[in-house]
């Protein structure tokens, strides 16, 4: 599973009302209706799916799919 796949599947699980076609690189989570709590849950679930343990503080200020995927990929 790639970092993008982990983030995408996590996002769709945490916020099931999001149209899967809208979950594409470059989208801001806020554009998809995600709150900061949703973002934290998406990140934690994606890390679990990838078997990663990244300090949560590193995700501060990351508010789009590309940024989160990039950070996960660097740690993967």
C-alpha positions as CSV (number, residue, x, y, z in Angstrom):
1,X,0.0,0.0,0.0
2,X,1.4,3.4,-0.9
3,X,1.2,6.4,1.3
4,X,-1.5,8.0,-1.0
5,X,-3.6,4.8,-0.8
6,X,-3.3,4.8,3.0
7,X,-4.4,8.4,3.3
8,X,-7.2,8.0,0.7
9,X,-8.7,4.9,2.3
10,X,-8.3,6.5,5.8
11,X,-10.0,9.7,4.7
12,X,-12.9,7.8,3.2
13,X,-13.3,5.7,6.3
14,X,-13.2,8.8,8.7
15,X,-15.4,11.0,6.5
16,X,-17.6,8.6,4.5
17,X,-19.7,11.3,3.0
18,X,-16.7,12.5,0.8
19,X,-17.1,11.5,-2.8
20,X,-14.1,9.2,-3.5
21,X,-13.6,10.9,-6.9
22,X,-12.7,14.1,-5.0
23,X,-9.9,12.5,-3.0
24,X,-7.0,13.3,-5.4
25,X,-3.5,14.7,-4.9
26,X,-3.4,18.5,-4.3
27,X,-6.8,18.7,-2.5
28,X,-6.9,20.5,0.8
29,X,-8.7,18.4,3.5
30,X,-10.8,21.5,4.3
31,X,-12.1,21.5,0.7
32,X,-13.3,18.0,1.4
33,X,-15.2,19.0,4.5
34,X,-12.6,17.6,7.0
35,X,-12.1,19.2,10.4
36,X,-8.9,19.2,12.3
37,X,-10.1,16.3,14.3
38,X,-10.8,14.4,11.1
39,X,-7.3,15.2,9.9
40,X,-5.8,13.8,13.1
41,X,-7.8,10.6,12.8
42,X,-6.9,10.3,9.1
43,X,-3.2,10.6,9.9
44,X,-3.3,8.1,12.7
45,X,-5.2,5.6,10.7
46,X,-2.9,6.0,7.7
47,X,0.2,5.5,9.9
48,X,-1.4,2.4,11.4
49,X,-2.1,1.0,7.9
50,X,1.5,1.7,6.8
51,X,3.1,0.4,10.1
52,X,4.7,3.8,10.8
53,X,5.3,5.7,14.0
54,X,5.7,9.4,13.0
55,X,5.6,12.0,15.8
56,X,2.3,13.7,15.5
57,X,3.9,17.1,15.9
58,X,5.4,16.7,12.4
59,X,2.0,16.9,10.9
60,X,1.2,20.3,12.4
61,X,0.2,22.7,9.6
62,X,-0.1,20.0,6.9
63,X,-3.5,20.5,5.5
64,X,-3.5,19.0,2.1
65,X,-3.3,15.4,0.8
66,X,0.1,15.9,-0.9
67,X,1.8,17.2,2.3
68,X,0.5,14.4,4.4
69,X,1.4,11.8,1.8
70,X,4.9,13.3,1.4
71,X,5.6,13.2,5.1
72,X,4.4,9.6,5.4
73,X,6.5,8.6,2.4
74,X,9.6,10.1,3.8
75,X,9.2,8.0,7.0
76,X,8.3,4.9,5.0
